[in-house]
Amino acid sequence: MKVNSWQHQIILGTLFGNGYIFRTRKYFYLGFSESHDRNWFKYKSAELETVAARVPIVYSNNIWKWHSTSGDWSLYDEKFYKGDYKERVSVMYMDTLDRMQDIAFAIWFGDKGFWYSNQRIALRASKFISQDPAITFFNEVGMPCYKIKKYI
């Protein structure tokens, strides 16, 4: 499995958004789902076409699901999860945030972002055990950021 730098950024944004790494006993896979915007789903699917499974898309119960081929997705697993096979939790690391480019943040916003109030946006990150790295990151780059308890 080989991804180019653009796809790498799409994957990072997706894993912060509605993506996930799932494991079987032998292999790792990338997956994501979408229930609201089919065009957004089709865009991401097209960007990741070279790493898609032979039949990557399933539609069930009003949800579009996509998954990759098996491959060395363990590198992404290490960036977004900790814990053993059965008790994994989603984590975010400053190092991963530091390596993200604009497209990765745009993908995260496209998946989990929304307009919060007058000229403010929000990024949902409730799947992570802590949102503190994101808060620290955005504040350090000059984008005031804080946790909105109502959306956690």
Salt bridges, closest charged atoms under 4 A:
ASP77 OD1 - ARG88 NH1 2.02
ASP95 OD1 - ARG99 NE 3.07
ASP111 OD2 - LYS44 NZ 2.77
ASP132 OD1 - LYS147 NZ 3.87
